[in-house]
């Protein structure tokens, strides 16, 4: 009887031990170890992101505002300054470090942030080339590198919606593959050193709303394919060396608000010795632009100080009123003379605040 009781106690003990092992076993999985505080807060899935960010930090040689001091192991990298992670997988989806007086180069390890959707470093002093590894960011939608000293080629991330790389040191030509970025709405390469012609492939960007290419060294003509950009509201190619004519259909784009082409070699500037009021509306727009800004045309026919005001007056004489929108000068148009209207135009030029 005693032997039987001892056997039962031993059996029960083994049963209790078995139950305890089953209960404790979950704590030895990764989530369980985290609850017990026995593991690092970074697990294998997003350890790649942390390493990429630390390598990005290592390339920063100037941090006046001590922005990246928080980038250390004392807190999870999702809480580092400028870093945003997705709630589900705790992967970096946004890196925003704008106007923080950072100086350095871009790390090629940025290409490992495979969940990154927004990348903005505007208003700093990053230099050297855009790493080719950024091409691997297949989820990237917004790329803003405005006002740095970045050079190199433009990345080919095919989900891009917004590309702002104005105010840098980009050289070379606009790659034709940009015409494949079907989601692109905003494209700005203004204030760089890009050359060559504007690729016709940009006409394939059916969602494009802004195209800013001013202050580069573009030449050639404005492609007729740009007539297909029906959503375009902002178009700026100022201060390049573009010649030829602007496609007439671009003036029929229903959403256009800003259309800026000054400082080029457009044919309509002073073509021939006599201008006619039957010239196309684009010529009139150019003339008015020059009258309001007082800017000298670039065509070689304008020499020895001849200004657009005198040229228009000599060419059109009493027909000048036909190129001016009467809504701008209602009272003077209704009661005044041509001289009054010319005076009004010059006064607007002198009083402008833009």
Order of alpha helices (4+ residues) and beta strands (2+ residues): alpha-alpha-alpha-beta-beta-beta-beta-beta-beta-beta-beta-beta-beta-beta-beta-beta-beta-beta-beta-beta-alpha-alpha-alpha-alpha
